């Protein structure tokens, strides 16, 4: 209604000025019938009011559409009033909607091509890395260990690139099923055995119930746990020789906890540790940091519907907890 009155304010003003001018002409000409003046004024504004009411009622949906935000893009192509201005707006919005859909489809196709390229490239790079790693086994120490250390670092980097490329289409990559957390942790520890030995930091398992099972995607959770363990070991090296991996229940929730006794996270960095490409003070000290590991972890957990908590004290260590809600904890079902 406000938009309608604002649009018609000039018309109302012109009508009022026109009436005043006409009545002034009659007054200056010597015509002094006040009753006729009042009747003319009433009749003018009565007819104007009837026109405005009719105009508003025939275009009410049009004005409501202009003042109320769309809840979805599909609403932009809905028909409004059957008047010329409304039809013109409907046609314009329909063309814009089609243009948007075409551009969106083009971008999605390009993104999918990019994702497929990254998948192929990462898998192609893993083959020569495996060959280099096998070749390094025949070399003398410490050259052999140094080469294998670098190849492992490159593999972790390639995996990060791969999961980053898949993040935008993560829903298509999900396979939700019951996953035993103890079994998965053992697989992660086995995959990182040399990483533990090289950094002289070793995991200690604290398991409340070996049967704790949750509904999740095993592959993505494997990646998330690996990220948390790599960070825990990296920031504990030369300060502590252990990290603690705990699996327990808190109320009806299942908790997977990774605790280290390393350098901790500065207070100024805590709010931004999940931001993409943010490395913070610790990242500047450890040149390997890309700032993407925790970002991928948080984004993936959000999509999976799992929670994450962080406790950290500078100089004492950091604790990350992955929280599986009551509906995801199927241990006691």
N, C-alpha and C positions, 0 to 999 in steps of 0.2 A: 504493500500500500504506500509506503514511504517513497519508494522508487517511482511509482505511478504519479503521485502528487508532485514530486520533484520534476518529473518530465513535463507535466501539464502546468506547472507554475507560470511559465511564460504566456501560455494561452489564456490563463485566468487573468493575468496582469493586463494583457492586451484588451481583453473584453471589458475590464473595469475602466481602463483609460478611454476606450472607445465610447463607453456609456457616458463617462464624464464629459468628454468633448461634445457629444451630441446634445446632452442636456444643457451644457454651457451655451451652445449656439442658440438654443431656444430661449434660454434665460436672457441673453444679451439682445435677442430680437424682441423682447418685451413679453414673452409668454411666461406667466407666473402661476400656473396651476400646479400646486405642490402635490396634490393627490395623483395627478397624472404622472408626475415625475416619480413618485414612490411606486406607482403601479408599473411603470416602465422598468424601474430598477428591479422590482420583484420578478417581473416576467423574464427579464434578461438573465438573471442569475438562476431562476427556476429552470429555464431551458438549458442553460449551461450545465447545471447540476444533473439534469436528466441525461444529457449527452455524456458527461463524465462517468456517471454510474453505468450506463450502457457500455461505454468504451472499456471500463475496468472489468466488468463482468465477462465480456467477450475475450479479454486478454489476460484474465486472472492467472491462468496456468503459465502464461508467457512470463509475467512479472515474477511469479513464484520461482520459476526456473532460473531467472537471472539473479535472484537474491539468495537462494538456497544452494549450498555446495553439493556436488555430486558425491555419493558414497561409493560409486563404481563408475568406470568408464562407459559401461553399457547404458547407463542412464542418459548419456549425452546424445544418444541416437533415438530416444523416445519421442513420439509425436506430442505436440502441445496443442494449442488452440488452432482451429482451422481459419486463420486470418492471414493475410499476405505477409505481414512482418514475422509472424510465428513460423510460417512455412519456409520463409527465406532463412531464418535462423536454423531450423531443423535441417535444411539442405546443406547449409554451411558446416554445421557440426558433424553431419554424416560424412561429408567429404574429408573433414579434418580427422575424423575417427578412422576412416579407411587409410588415409595417409600415414597416420600414427601406426596402425597395424602393419602396414607394408614396411615401414622403417624398422619397427620392432622385430619383424620376422627376418629382415636382412641382418640386423645386428645379432640376433640369436643364431642364425646360420654361421655368421663369421665367428662368433664365440665358440660354437660347436666345432668348427674347423680348427680353431686355435687349440681347443682342448684335445682333440684327436691328435694334432701335431705334437703337443707336449707329451701325451701318453706314449706315442711312438718314439719320440726323441729320447725320453727318459729310459725306456726299455732298451733302445739301441745303445745308449751310453753305458748301461749296466753290463753289457757283454764284454766290451774291452776292459772295463774295470775288473771284472772277474778274471780275465786272462792275465792282467797285470798282477793281480793278487796271487794267482797260482804260480806265476813266474817268480814272484818275490819269495815264495817259500823255498826256492832252491838257492837263494842268496845267503851270504853270511850275515850274522848279526853285527852291528845294529841296523844295517841297511834294510834287511828283510822286514823288521818290525816297523821301521819308519815308513816304508812304502805301503805296507798293509794299513798302517794308521791313517795315512793320507787317503787311501782308497776307501776306507770305511767312512771317513769324513765326507768324501765326495758322494758316496752312496746315500748318506743321511741327507745331504743337500738336495740330491736328485729326488729323494722321496718327498721332501718338503715341497719341491716344485710340483711334483705329481699330484699331491693332495691339494695343493693350492689351486691347481688347474681344475680339479674335480669338485672343489667346494661349491661352485655356483650351480652344479647339477647334482648335488649330493643326494637329493631325494631319490634320484633314479639309480643311485649306487648303493642304496641301503638294503640290507638283508637282516631284518630284526629277528632274533631267535634267542632262546635261553642260553646264557653263557656262564659257565662256572668261573668265578673270579680267580680262585686259587690256581686252576689249570692255566688260565690265561697269563697270570703273573709268572708262572714257571716258564712258559713259552717266551715271554719277554726277557726274562733273566737269562735263559739259554741263548737267545739271540744276541744279548749284550755281554756275554761272558768275557770276551777279549777286551771290551771297553772297560769293564770293571777292573780287570787285571792291569791293564795299561795305566789306569789312573790311580790304582791302589786304593780304590774305594769299593767296598763290598756291601751287598744288600743283606739285610736281616729281615726275615718274614715273621710277622706277628699275626697269627690267624685265630680268630675267635671261633669260627665255624667253617670247616672246609667245604661244607655243602652250600654255602651262600651262592645263589644263582640269580642272575638279573636278566631282564629283557633288554637287549641292546644289539648294536651291530659290532660283531667281533673284530672285523678288520679295522674299522675306524677307532674302536676302543684300544686296540693293540697299538695303533699309531699314537693315540693320546697318551697312554701310559709310557710309551717309549720317550715321548717328548719330555714328560715330567721327570723321568728317571735320568735322561741325559742332562737336564738342567741341574738336578740334584747332585749328580756326580761331578759335573763341570765346576759348579760353584763350591764343592766340598773338597776338591783335590788340593793337597798340600795343607789342609787345615783339619780335616777329619777323615778317618778311614772307613766310615760306615754311613749307610742310609738305612732307614727303617721303612718297610712297606707293610702296612697294616690293612687287614680286612676284618670288618666287624659290623655289627648292627647298632643303630642309634634310634631307639624307638622302633618304628616299623620301617625305617629307611636302612638301606645297605650303604656302607661307606668304604671307599678304597682310598687309603691315605699314603702319600709319599712324603717322608720327613727327612730332611738333611740337617747337618750341623755345620753348615758352611758360613759364607760371608753375610747372608741375609739380604733383604731388599731395603734400600733406603726409604724413609718415610715419604720423601717427595716423589718417588717412583711408583708407589703402590697403586695409585689411582689409574696409572697409564700402562701397567704391564701387559694388559690385553689389547692395547692399541696396535694396529698393524705398523710394522717397521720401527716400532719404538724399542730401543735397546737400553736406554737409561744409563745410569752411572756404571753399573756392573758390566753392561754391554760394551762400554768404551774401554773397559779394562781387559775384557775377553774378546778378542777380535773376531772370534767365530760367530758371535751373535748376529742374527739377521733381523730379529724383532718379529718374526713370523710364527715361531713355534707356539707361543702362548696365545697368539691371536687365532690361529687355526684350532687350537685346543678349545678355546672359549666358544668360537663360532660353531664348531661341531657339536659340542655338548649342548648348546642352546637348541640346535635343530633336533638332536636326539631326545631332548627333554630332560637331560641330566643337569644337576647343579654343580657348582664348584665354589669352594671356599679357600681363602688364603690367609695364613698367619705367618708373620715374619718379624724377626728382631735382628737388627744389624749386629753382626758378630756372633750370633747364636744359632742362626739357621732359619729355614723356611719349611712350612708344611702346606701341602696342597691336598685338598680332599675332594674326591669326585663323589657326588651324592646321587644315589638312585632312589627315587621316590617309592612310596608304599606300593603303588601299582606296578612299579618296575621290579621290585624285590619279590621274586617268586619262590624264595627258599621255603617258606612255610605254607605254600598253597597246596 
